[in-house]
Amino acid sequence: MKKRILLLTTGGTIACTPGGNGFAPTLPGGRLLGTVPEVLQYADVHICPLLNKDSSNMLPQDWITIARAVFEQQQLYDGIVILHGTDTMAYSAAAVSFMTMGISIPVVFTGAQRPLALSDSDAPRNLRDAVCAACNCPFPGVFVMFAGHLLNGCCCSKADTTKLCAFESPNEKLAGVVKEDRLVFFDPPRRCCDARYFWHMDLNRKVLYLKITPGIDAGLLEFARSHHYAGIILEAFGLGGIPAGKDGLLEKISELRQCNIPVIVTTQCVRGKCDMSIYEVGQSALKEGVLCPNVMSKEALLAKVMWLLSFIRDGSEFSHLLLSDFCGESGQ
C-alpha cells in the first residue's frame, strides 16, 4: 500500500526561476514533484502550497504557520515533506521541532542549493530522498534531508554557501544516510515523552541574539533592557568568554538579571562545547547569573529560547527547561 505523504511548499531556491532581478521562488509544487515521478510508485503525494518566500524573508510567525499546518494535517498522513529555502532552513526546522513535540510521524525539511532551472540542480535528488525518508523513517520527529544525509532538525546548521552538501551537525550523529538509493537509518534522536510540552505552537519574538566582538559597546545590552526584551543570547568567545573589567559587559548583565531578563551564553565556535567554569572571564559572568546550556546549535538555541519564553514565566523553571533535552538538541 502506498504511503500518504503531504508536501508543504514554502518557496526557497528549490522553487526558484530566473528573473530580471535574480532568482525568485515561482515554481508550484506540482512542477517540482514532476521531476521525481518515481516516488509516485510508492507514495501518494498531496501538495499544499503554504508560503512562497525566499527563506531570507522567513519570520518567526512563518515558523508558527508551518507548525500549525503540521498539527492540523499530521493525523491524515504517514509523513510530511516541507520544501524550504536553505538559508534559514535550520532555524525553521529547529523551531518546528520544539513546537511539534508529540508528533507521531516523520516531518522532513529539504530544499536545494541550485535551482531546478540549472542543469546541475540538486533539487530532484533532495526531493526524492525526502519523500523516501518521510515514507520509511521508523521514528517520528523533525528532520532535514540534504545531499543524502538525514539530520536531526534541531541539531543542524548550514555550513556552506555553494557546495551541495550544505548542512552538517557538528555535535550530533546523523539520523541516517542514503546508500545505493536506499535509506539506512541509525539511532533515533532523543525525544521528550512529557505531554506537558507537546504542541506549544507559539514563540516569543522579543529575544535578542548578539555576537560579542572585541570592544563591543555595553550599551547594546542597555538597549535590550530599555526595549523590554524577554531574553538575551550572547555569542561569546571560545568556551564562553565574556569581556569583563571597566569596559566589559558584566555591569549591564547584572542589570538585566535584576530585571529578571535571562541572559544565555553560547560559543562562537562551530564545534565543541560552551563551558564557562574554566576561565575567570567565564566564572565572573556565571556569578552574575548567566546561563550556559553547553552544547546546542545557534539555530536551536534561538528557537528554544523563543519557544520556552512563550509559555514559561518563572525564572527557575526556565533555567531548568533550557538545560533539559527535548528532542536531541543538546547533542550526543
C-alpha positions as CSV (number, residue, x, y, z in Angstrom):
1,M,0.0,0.0,0.0
2,K,1.3,3.5,-0.9
3,K,2.2,5.8,1.9
4,R,0.3,9.0,2.2
5,I,2.7,12.0,2.1
6,L,1.9,15.7,2.4
7,L,4.2,18.1,0.5
8,L,4.1,21.5,2.1
9,T,5.8,24.2,-0.1
10,T,7.2,27.4,1.3
11,G,9.3,28.7,-1.6
12,G,13.1,28.8,-1.5
13,T,15.8,28.0,-4.1
14,I,14.2,24.7,-4.9
15,A,11.2,26.6,-6.3
16,C,13.2,29.5,-7.9
17,T,13.3,30.6,-11.6
18,P,15.4,33.3,-13.1
19,G,14.0,36.8,-13.5
20,G,15.1,40.4,-14.1
21,N,16.3,40.8,-10.5
22,G,17.8,37.4,-10.0
23,F,16.3,34.1,-8.9
24,A,12.9,34.2,-7.1
25,P,10.6,31.3,-5.9
26,T,7.8,30.9,-8.6
27,L,7.6,27.1,-9.3
28,P,4.5,25.3,-8.0
29,G,4.8,22.0,-6.1
30,G,3.4,20.0,-8.9
31,R,6.2,21.1,-11.2
32,L,8.7,20.1,-8.7
33,L,7.1,16.7,-8.0
34,G,7.1,16.1,-11.7
35,T,10.9,15.9,-11.7
36,V,10.8,12.8,-9.5
37,P,7.9,10.7,-11.0
38,E,9.5,7.5,-9.5
39,V,8.3,8.4,-6.0
40,L,4.7,8.1,-7.1
41,Q,5.2,4.4,-7.3
42,Y,5.3,4.1,-3.5
43,A,3.9,7.4,-2.3
44,D,0.5,9.1,-2.7
45,V,1.6,12.7,-2.5
46,H,-0.8,15.6,-1.8
47,I,0.6,19.1,-2.4
48,C,-0.3,22.0,-0.1
49,P,1.2,25.5,-1.0
50,L,1.7,27.1,2.3
51,L,4.1,30.0,1.7
52,N,6.1,31.4,-1.2
53,K,9.2,33.1,0.2
54,D,12.9,33.4,-0.2
55,S,13.9,31.9,3.1
56,S,15.9,35.1,4.0
57,N,12.4,36.7,4.4
58,M,11.2,34.0,6.8
59,L,9.9,35.3,10.1
60,P,9.1,33.5,13.4
61,Q,5.4,33.9,12.5
62,D,6.1,31.7,9.5
63,W,7.6,29.0,11.7
64,I,4.3,29.1,13.7
65,T,2.4,28.8,10.4
66,I,4.4,25.7,9.4
67,A,4.0,24.1,12.8
68,R,0.2,24.7,12.8
69,A,0.0,23.2,9.3
70,V,1.8,20.1,10.6
71,F,-0.5,19.9,13.6
72,E,-3.7,20.2,11.5
73,Q,-2.6,17.6,8.9
74,Q,-0.4,15.1,10.8
75,Q,-3.2,12.6,11.5
76,L,-4.1,12.3,7.8
77,Y,-0.6,11.4,6.5
78,D,2.2,8.9,7.1
79,G,4.8,11.6,6.7
80,I,5.2,15.3,5.8
81,V,7.8,16.8,3.5
82,I,8.5,20.6,3.8
83,L,10.2,22.4,0.9
84,H,12.2,25.3,2.2
85,G,15.0,27.7,1.3
86,T,18.4,26.7,2.6
87,D,19.5,30.0,4.2
88,T,17.2,29.7,7.2
89,M,16.1,26.1,7.0
90,A,18.0,25.2,10.1
91,Y,16.1,27.9,12.1
92,S,12.7,26.7,10.8
93,A,13.5,23.1,11.4
94,A,14.6,23.8,15.0
95,A,11.6,25.9,15.8
96,V,9.2,23.4,14.3
97,S,11.0,20.6,16.3
98,F,10.0,22.3,19.6
99,M,6.6,23.4,18.6
100,T,5.5,19.9,17.3
101,M,6.7,17.9,20.3
102,G,4.4,14.9,20.4
103,I,4.4,14.4,16.7
104,S,3.9,10.7,15.8
105,I,5.1,10.8,12.1
106,P,8.3,12.0,10.4
107,V,8.5,15.6,9.2
108,V,11.3,16.1,6.7
109,F,12.6,19.5,5.6
110,T,14.5,19.7,2.3
111,G,15.5,22.3,-0.4
112,A,18.2,22.9,-2.9
113,Q,21.4,24.8,-3.3
114,R,20.9,25.1,-7.1
115,P,17.5,26.0,-8.7
116,L,15.7,23.5,-10.8
117,A,16.3,25.6,-13.9
118,L,20.0,24.7,-13.8
119,S,21.2,21.5,-15.3
120,D,23.2,20.5,-12.2
121,S,20.4,21.2,-9.8
122,D,20.3,19.1,-6.6
123,A,16.5,19.7,-6.3
124,P,15.3,16.4,-7.7
125,R,17.7,14.3,-5.6
126,N,16.8,16.1,-2.4
127,L,13.1,15.9,-3.0
128,R,13.3,12.2,-3.9
129,D,15.3,11.4,-0.8
130,A,13.0,13.5,1.4
131,V,9.9,11.7,0.2
132,C,11.6,8.4,0.7
133,A,12.6,9.3,4.2
134,A,9.0,10.5,5.0
135,C,7.7,7.2,3.8
136,N,10.3,4.9,5.5
137,C,11.7,6.7,8.6
138,P,11.0,4.4,11.5
139,F,10.9,7.1,14.1
140,P,8.9,10.3,14.5
141,G,10.3,13.8,14.7
142,V,11.5,16.7,12.6
143,F,14.5,16.1,10.2
144,V,16.5,17.8,7.5
145,M,17.3,15.7,4.4
146,F,20.1,17.1,2.3
147,A,22.7,15.6,0.0
148,G,21.9,12.1,1.1
149,H,22.2,12.9,4.8
150,L,19.3,12.8,7.3
151,L,19.9,15.1,10.2
152,N,18.1,15.9,13.4
153,G,16.1,19.0,12.7
154,C,17.2,20.8,15.9
155,C,20.9,19.8,15.5
156,C,22.0,21.2,12.1
157,S,23.4,24.3,10.6
158,K,24.0,25.5,7.1
159,A,27.8,25.2,6.7
160,D,28.5,26.1,3.1
161,T,27.1,28.7,0.7
162,T,27.7,26.8,-2.5
163,K,28.5,23.1,-2.0
164,L,25.7,20.6,-2.5
165,C,26.5,19.1,0.9
166,A,25.5,22.3,2.7
167,F,24.3,21.1,6.1
168,E,26.1,19.5,9.0
169,S,25.5,18.5,12.6
170,P,28.9,19.3,14.3
171,N,27.9,17.8,17.7
172,E,25.3,15.3,16.7
173,K,25.3,12.0,14.9
174,L,23.4,11.6,11.6
175,A,20.0,10.1,11.8
176,G,20.5,8.3,8.5
177,V,22.2,8.3,5.1
178,V,21.3,7.3,1.5
179,K,23.4,4.4,0.3
180,E,22.9,3.0,-3.2
181,D,19.4,4.6,-3.4
182,R,18.4,3.0,-0.1
183,L,18.0,4.8,3.2
184,V,20.0,3.5,6.1
185,F,18.7,4.7,9.5
186,F,20.8,5.0,12.7
187,D,19.7,5.5,16.3
188,P,16.7,7.8,16.6
189,P,17.2,11.3,18.3
190,R,16.2,11.5,21.9
191,R,12.6,12.7,22.4
192,C,10.8,14.1,25.4
193,C,7.8,12.0,26.4
194,D,6.3,14.6,28.8
195,A,3.0,15.6,27.3
196,R,3.0,18.9,29.2
197,Y,5.4,20.2,26.5
198,F,3.5,18.8,23.5
199,W,2.1,21.2,20.8
200,H,3.1,24.5,22.3
201,M,2.8,26.4,19.0
202,D,3.9,29.8,19.9
203,L,7.2,31.9,20.1
204,N,8.2,35.0,22.0
205,R,10.0,37.0,19.3
206,K,11.4,39.5,21.8
207,V,14.7,37.6,22.1
208,L,17.9,39.5,21.1
209,Y,20.8,37.4,19.7
210,L,24.1,39.3,19.9
211,K,27.5,38.3,18.8
212,I,30.3,39.6,21.0
213,T,33.2,41.2,19.3
214,P,36.4,42.8,20.8
215,G,35.5,46.3,22.1
216,I,31.7,45.7,21.9
217,D,29.6,48.6,23.3
218,A,27.9,47.5,26.5
219,G,25.1,50.0,25.6
220,L,23.7,47.3,23.3
221,L,22.6,45.4,26.4
222,E,21.0,48.6,27.8
223,F,19.1,48.8,24.6
224,A,17.7,45.3,25.2
225,R,16.7,46.2,28.7
226,S,15.0,49.5,27.8
227,H,13.1,47.9,24.9
228,H,11.8,45.2,27.2
229,Y,13.3,42.2,25.5
230,A,12.3,38.9,27.1
231,G,15.7,37.2,26.8
232,I,19.2,37.9,25.5
233,I,21.6,35.4,23.9
234,L,25.3,36.3,23.8
235,E,27.5,34.5,21.4
236,A,30.8,34.6,23.3
237,F,34.4,33.8,22.7
238,G,35.8,30.2,22.9
239,L,34.4,28.3,25.9
240,G,32.2,31.3,26.8
241,G,34.5,34.2,27.5
242,I,32.6,37.4,28.3
243,P,34.5,40.8,28.4
244,A,34.9,41.9,32.0
245,G,36.5,44.9,33.6
246,K,35.9,48.6,33.1
247,D,34.7,48.3,29.5
248,G,33.1,44.9,29.9
249,L,29.6,43.7,29.9
250,L,29.2,42.4,33.5
251,E,27.5,45.5,34.9
252,K,24.8,45.5,32.2
253,I,24.4,41.8,32.5
254,S,23.8,42.3,36.2
255,E,21.1,45.0,35.5
256,L,19.4,42.6,33.0
257,R,19.3,39.9,35.7
258,Q,17.9,42.3,38.2
259,C,15.0,42.9,35.8
260,N,14.5,39.1,35.5
261,I,15.7,39.0,31.9
262,P,17.6,35.8,31.3
263,V,21.0,36.0,29.7
264,I,22.1,32.9,27.8
265,V,25.6,32.4,26.6
266,T,26.8,30.2,23.7
267,T,30.1,29.9,21.9
268,Q,31.1,31.4,18.5
269,C,33.0,28.2,17.7
270,V,31.4,25.7,15.3
271,R,32.4,22.6,17.2
272,G,32.8,21.8,20.9
273,K,31.0,22.9,24.0
274,C,30.5,26.1,26.0
275,D,32.0,25.7,29.5
276,M,32.2,29.0,31.4
277,S,33.7,27.3,34.5
278,I,37.2,27.1,33.1
279,Y,38.3,30.8,32.8
280,E,37.9,33.7,35.2
281,V,36.0,35.7,32.5
282,G,33.5,32.9,32.3
283,Q,33.2,32.4,36.0
284,S,32.6,36.1,36.6
285,A,29.7,36.0,34.2
286,L,28.3,32.9,35.8
287,K,28.3,34.8,39.2
288,E,26.1,37.4,37.6
289,G,23.5,34.7,36.7
290,V,24.1,34.0,33.1
291,L,23.0,30.6,31.8
292,C,25.3,28.3,29.8
293,P,23.5,25.4,28.1
294,N,26.7,23.7,27.0
295,V,26.2,22.1,23.5
296,M,23.5,23.4,21.2
297,S,23.4,24.8,17.7
298,K,22.9,28.5,17.4
299,E,19.7,28.0,15.5
300,A,18.3,25.5,18.0
301,L,19.2,27.8,20.9
302,L,17.4,30.8,19.5
303,A,14.4,28.7,18.6
304,K,14.3,27.0,22.0
305,V,14.6,30.3,24.0
306,M,11.8,31.8,21.9
307,W,9.7,28.8,22.5
308,L,10.2,28.5,26.2
309,L,9.6,32.2,26.8
310,S,6.3,31.9,25.1
311,F,4.8,29.8,27.9
312,I,7.3,30.0,30.8
313,R,7.4,33.0,33.2
314,D,9.2,31.6,36.2
315,G,12.9,32.1,36.1
316,S,14.0,28.9,37.8
317,E,11.7,26.8,35.6
318,F,13.0,28.5,32.5
319,S,16.6,27.7,33.7
320,H,15.7,24.1,34.3
321,L,14.0,23.6,31.0
322,L,16.7,25.4,29.0
323,L,19.2,22.8,30.3
324,S,16.8,19.9,29.6
325,D,16.9,17.9,26.4
326,F,13.6,17.9,24.5
327,C,14.5,16.5,21.1
328,G,18.2,15.8,21.0
329,E,19.1,19.5,20.7
330,S,21.9,19.1,23.3
331,G,23.9,16.8,21.1
332,Q,25.4,13.4,21.9
